[in-house]
Amino acid sequence: MRISQSLYSSLLLMPLAIASGQETGTPRDQETGTYPPVPPATPPPETVIQTIINGIGDGFLGTQNFDHPLHRPEEVGLQYENVTFTSEDGVTSAAWFFPKKGSDKLIIANHPRWFNRGGIRGYTEEEARAPGSYWAVNFVPDYEILHKAGYNVLAYEYRNHGDSDSTYAHTLGLLESQDMVAALNYVHSREDTKKMKIGLFSKCVGANSNLHAYRLHPEAFEGVKAQVFAQPLTVRVRLSRVLELTGISLDYMPAVDDSLYNATNFRFEDYELVPSASLVQIPTFVYQVHDDFNTLPSDVQSVYDAMPVEDKSLYWISGTNRRWDAYSWFQEHPEQVVGWFDRLL
């Protein structure tokens, strides 16, 4: 039995009721200001378990793109170019390029899964792509902030998202790493950008793709002086949380690994981020919602700790357990990210 993405999301949400501690009225810890973790659900029947495990694999199929951008640069008066570039395996990515006259600094920005360069539309709670996170997010203000701070900006969409090409599967950063490389190659090929100092602003799967690209194609990172990662996410940890939040024993993880492999031709070990992180020599700033119940703090901490570069920083967002709060954090507190780029570029 196969299930749709919306039904899969509903199955995840059923045992959670409403996921956010703020919405359920769950009080915050008065000392730490954080919300308690969502308790595990009651185990579902075996037939439902198998349906969920099959649905996990189906959720990685790349049969169609997610939404095209709803928000556009015209909304804030930004001048831009519509550009495209093609990866080594023939996938074309769509992007906006925002030139900044007189600047020799450039930020390459990407997006989380399910989003696009413009952000993401709002969903109902039952349709939530990540349980507890279903409101609209607009990324155009991100580019406006960076542009006003003195940066050229290239905002691109990786495969299976927005206006970029579709492929057979979402691989949470593995194949998407080729789109990261294609973006860097594009910058290196333009006469007006090829000598610029580069910063990378990568979110969620975009951060994963950044890490994998650095391991697989380090030569593409010439001129990259700094990078910022918002919420990198290890597939094994994410899917173990899916089981925990639906009351399914972690003894089923091998079956989940098989479901993932059947959809993507990759296994958990292929998706691990620490081997890529252990090679990083670029100054890196990482931020993450500490109590995000889609993952565990130890996951991001392990990725951060593995980076041998001395110039690095990790910032925990507190007071929420909703993953998408991190995707508006930059607009509310731009000084840390802009300051990181300003110092290094």
N, C-alpha and C positions, 0 to 999 in steps of 0.2 A: 504493500500500500504506500502510495506517494502522497505528499501533502504540499499545499501551496505555502509561499512565504508568509502570507497573512495568517493562515491557520497555525503554522509553526510558531509565529510570534504569539498568537493567542494561547497556545499550549504552554508557552513559557510564562505568560502573564497569569494564567489561572491560579497557580498556587501562590502567587505573590500578592493577589488582590491589586492594590495600587502600590507600585514599587517604592516610590519616594517616601522617606520618613517624614518629610515636610507635609506631604499630601495626606498621609494616613494619620497624622497627628502624633506620630511617635516622637517623644521628646528627645532633644539633643542632650548629650552628656554635658553637664554644666562646667566641668573642668576642661574638657578637650574641645567642646563646641562641635563635636561630630555626632553623627547618627549611628545607632547600633546596627550591626549587620543584619540583613534579612534572614530570618530563620529558615532552615531547610523545610521543604514541603513534605507532605505525606506521600509515600511511594505510590505511583500510579500502577494500574494493572499491567501485566506483561505485554498485552497487545498494544497498549498505549506507549509503552517503553519502546517497542520495536518501531512504531510509527514515528516517534520523536527521533530515534536514531537514524532512520531512513531520511527523515526530513532535514536533519543536520547536513547530510551529504547533498540533498537537493538544493539546500540554501546556498551552496557554493557553485551551482551551475551558472554559466554565463550566457544563458540563452537570449537575454535582452538587457539593454542598458537600463539603469535607473533614470530618474527624471532629468530632463534638460534644465539648464539654468533658468530659474524664475526671476532672480535678481540680476541686474546688469549694471555695468559701470555708468551708464547714462543717468542713473538715479542720483548719483552724487557729482555728476559733471566731470568725471575722469575721462581724459582722452586716451584712446587705446587702439591697438591693432588686433584684429582676429588673425591668429596664426595657427599653423599645424606643423607637426614634425612626425617622423616615422621611426619606429624602433627597429632593431636588428631583425626581429622576427616578422616585420611587415605590418605592425599595428600602428595606426595613425591616431595621435592624440591631438585634441583641440585645446587651444590656450588663448589667453588674453595677454598681450604685452603692453605694459604701461611705461612709456619712456619718460625719463626725468632729465630735462635739459641741464647740462653741465655736471651731471653726476657720473662718477666712474664706479658706482656700487650698484649691485643687482641682487634682488632676492628672488629665488625660485620657490614658489608656494604650491603645495598640493592640498589634498583634502582627505577626510576619513572615508571609510566605506559607507555606501549608500548616499553620500553627499556628491556634490559636484563643485566646480569653481565658484558658483554663485551661492552655495550653501545647501539647504534642504527645505522642502516644504513641510508643513505641519501634518501630523497624522492623528488619528484617534488612538486612544490607549490600546485598543484591540489590535491596531495595525502597527504598533510601535516596532521599529527596526531593532532597537536595543531596549529591553524592558525598562520602563521608567523614564525613557527619553523619547518624546514624541512631538515636541514643539518645533516650530520653524526656526531655522538659523540662517542668517544672512552673512556671507563672507565678504561682500563688497566693501564694507567698512574696514576690514583688515587691510585691503589693498590701499584704501584711501589713507589710512594711518601711516603705512610704510612709505607711500609716495610723498606725503607731506613731510615725512622725516628725512627725505632726501634720497630715496631709493628708486631705481628702476625696478619694475616687478614683472615677473613672468608667472602667471597663475595657470596651471595646466590641469587637465583631467586625465587620470590614467584609464586604462582599458576597462570596458564594461560600465562606464559612468559618463553621464552627460552626453556630450556630442562626440566623444571618442569612439573608436571602433569596438565592436563586440568580439569576444573570443569565447572559447568553450567553457571557461571556468574562472571564478574568482579565486585567486590563490593567496590572498591576504599578504601580498608583498613580494612573493617569489617571482612570478612572471611580470608583475607590475614593476619590478626593479628595472626591467628593460625600458620602461617608459621614463623612469627617473634618468637613466643614462641618455635616452633620446633627448630629454629636456636639456641636459648639460651639453650634449653635442650640438644642439641647436644654438645655444648661447655662444659656444666656442666657434660656431660657423658664421655668425653675423659680424659684418665689419664693424658695426657700431657697439657690439657687446663683447667681442672676443677677448679683449684685454681687461675687462672689468673684474673687480674683486667680487666674489660670489658668496652669498649666504643662502642657506637652505632652511625653509620653514615647512616642516613636514608633520602631518597630523595622522595619528592612528595607523591605518594600513599604509598611508603615505610615509610615515616614519619607518615602518617595517621595510617598505620598498627601498628607502634610503639606505638602511643598514645592509640589506642584501646586496644592493648595487655596489656599495663600498667594498664588500668582500669579493664580488664577482668581477667587477670592472673598476679597480682603484684608479686606473689611468684616466678615467673620465672626470675625476674630481680635481683636476688641475685648476688652480685659481680659487678653490673653495676655502674660505678663511674661517667660517663659523657655521654652526647649524643649531637649529632649535627643533626638538621633538616634543610634540604634544601627544602623550598617551600611547606609546608603542605597546603592542599587545601580542603576547605569545599565544599561538593557536591552541596548544595543549591546555594551557591554563584557562583560556576563555571557554573551551568546550567542557572542561571539568566543572566549571561554574554552572554551565547549562544543566549538567546532570544534577549537581547539588541543589540548584534552585528549583528543580522539578522533582526532587525527592528520589532520584535514581542513583543507585549505588555506583561508585567509581569502578567497581568490577566490570562495568560495561564499557570502560574506556577502550579496550581493544576493538570492540564492535564499532565504536565511534571512529576509531582510526581506520578501520576497513571501509566504513561509509564515506569518509573523507577521501580515501584513496580511490574508491570507485568513481567519485565525481571529478577529482582533480589530478589523479596519477601521482600525488605526493602524500607522504606520511608525516606524522607528527615530527619525527626527527629532522625532516627536510625543512620544516618551518621554524626550527629553533632560532632564536635571536642572539643568544649569548655568543655563539661562535663568530657571528658577524661583529657584534659589539666589541669583542676582544681584540679586534684589529683597528678600531677607531683611533685616529691620530688628529682629528679635527676638533677644536674646542666646541663643546656641546652643552647646551642648556636643555634640561628635560623638565616638563611639568605634567602633573597628573592629579586627578581627583583621588584623594587618599582612600576614601571609603567607597569608591566605585564598586558596586556589587557584581559588575560584569567581569571583574578580574580580582586579583589579590595584590596588595601593596608589594609583596615579596617579588612579584613578577617584574615590575618596573625597577625595583631596587636591584634585582639581579642583573638586569640589562645595564643599568647605570654603573654598578660596581665592576662589571666586566670591562668597561672602557678603560684602557691604559692611559689615555690622555690625562695630563695633570690639570689642564684648564677645563673644568667641567663643573656643573651646578645642577642640583635637583631641587625643585620646588613642589611642595604638596599643597593642593587646594583643599581646604577644610570646610566644614559646615554643610556638606551636601554628600549624597551618595549617588547622584545622577551624573552619568558619564558626560552628557552633552553640556553640562555647565562649564566644562573645560573649553568648549569650542566658542564660547562667548567671553571667556576670561581675558583673552588678549585685548578685546575691545574695551573692556572695563579697566584693565590694568596694563596698558601698553608699555609702561616704562621699563619693565624688566627685560622684555624681548627686544625692544628698540635699543635699550642700553647695551645689551649683549652684542647686537650687531654693530652699534656705533663704536664700541671699544675695539672690536676685532677687524672691522672693515675700514 
